[in-house]
Amino acid sequence: MDALQAKIQSIFEGKIDFEGQKKVEQISRVTLVAAAVVSFIVGFALQSLRATFVIFISANIVLFLVVVPPWPMFNQHPVKFLPAKSPSNDKKSS
Amino acid sequence: MHTVYSRINNVSAFLSSCLMALLAAIALSSLVFTADPKGILDVQSLNIYEGHTRRYHNRWQDVTFVNFNLTADLTPLFNWNTKQLFLYLQAEYVDAKGVKNEVVIWDRIIHKKDKANLSLNGRNKYVFRNLGKSFKGASAANYTLKYNVMPYVGLLTYGEAARTGPLAFPEKRTEVA
């Protein structure tokens, strides 16, 4: 029961590692700025606000699909913890 | 950015900033379009009759009837950020007491570019009466066609498309000819 709960929780939390977080940050920043600039230019060229917002909104839907779920590419650098020290060593050092 | 919720939060926060910048750019882009189209407005006839006042039916008040002819190509005012155009015909005169009056006697809303090339015969849509009892002593009136461009994003802009020379108010007529 607890294992199932933990599994469900991890699916909903969708944790990614530090490298993945950096990647997400870069992707979202570049995509959002580019989407705004490109949609403005295309809309202005075509003289159509509809074109502007279709481009901007579809770029954002794609961005959310790429960035929000914990895809495996954001989990390729898991944090490696040092091996736990044995309790006897711990007592000597303190 | 480590969980789904923090990613949604972060991305949508920056998304809203980008959206605001995009909207500001669209609003500012309207400044590039400086079309100032002109049309021709002819007042074909002016008639004054007596009518009942709006509130008291035993009192009488002068009512002016204006027939006009209008040709104007306002399609240049439609750009990507134009939602609609509000057109209005305005009579401007100084009444006997020296007060300047601007009375809207006709208007039209244009939603589409292909309906902005106007050529029409019209008459006043709204009752044209002076605030006093009659137009006696009022100066000659100018009739102007003005427009108000309503954008999707940004500021309303006003302009004038046509103007007639001063036209004196005629004598009151007692019978409908």
Boltz contact constraints between the chains, C-beta under 6 A:
constraints:
  - contact:
      token1: [A, 13]
      token2: [B, 3]
      max_distance: 6.0
  - contact:
      token1: [A, 14]
      token2: [B, 4]
      max_distance: 6.0
  - contact:
      token1: [A, 15]
      token2: [B, 2]
      max_distance: 6.0
  - contact:
      token1: [A, 15]
      token2: [B, 3]
      max_distance: 6.0
  - contact:
      token1: [A, 21]
      token2: [B, 1]
      max_distance: 6.0
  - contact:
      token1: [A, 21]
      token2: [B, 2]
      max_distance: 6.0
  - contact:
      token1: [A, 24]
      token2: [B, 1]
      max_distance: 6.0
  - contact:
      token1: [A, 28]
      token2: [B, 11]
      max_distance: 6.0
  - contact:
      token1: [A, 32]
      token2: [B, 14]
      max_distance: 6.0
  - contact:
      token1: [A, 32]
      token2: [B, 15]
      max_distance: 6.0
  - contact:
      token1: [A, 32]
      token2: [B, 18]
      max_distance: 6.0
  - contact:
      token1: [A, 36]
      token2: [B, 18]
      max_distance: 6.0
  - contact:
      token1: [A, 36]
      token2: [B, 22]
      max_distance: 6.0
  - contact:
      token1: [A, 40]
      token2: [B, 22]
      max_distance: 6.0
  - contact:
      token1: [A, 40]
      token2: [B, 25]
      max_distance: 6.0
  - contact:
      token1: [A, 47]
      token2: [B, 80]
      max_distance: 6.0
  - contact:
      token1: [A, 48]
      token2: [B, 80]
      max_distance: 6.0
  - contact:
      token1: [A, 49]
      token2: [B, 80]
      max_distance: 6.0
  - contact:
      token1: [A, 49]
      token2: [B, 152]
      max_distance: 6.0
  - contact:
      token1: [A, 67]
      token2: [B, 7]
      max_distance: 6.0
  - contact:
      token1: [A, 67]
      token2: [B, 11]
      max_distance: 6.0
  - contact:
      token1: [A, 68]
      token2: [B, 4]
      max_distance: 6.0
  - contact:
      token1: [A, 68]
      token2: [B, 7]
      max_distance: 6.0
  - contact:
      token1: [A, 68]
      token2: [B, 8]
      max_distance: 6.0
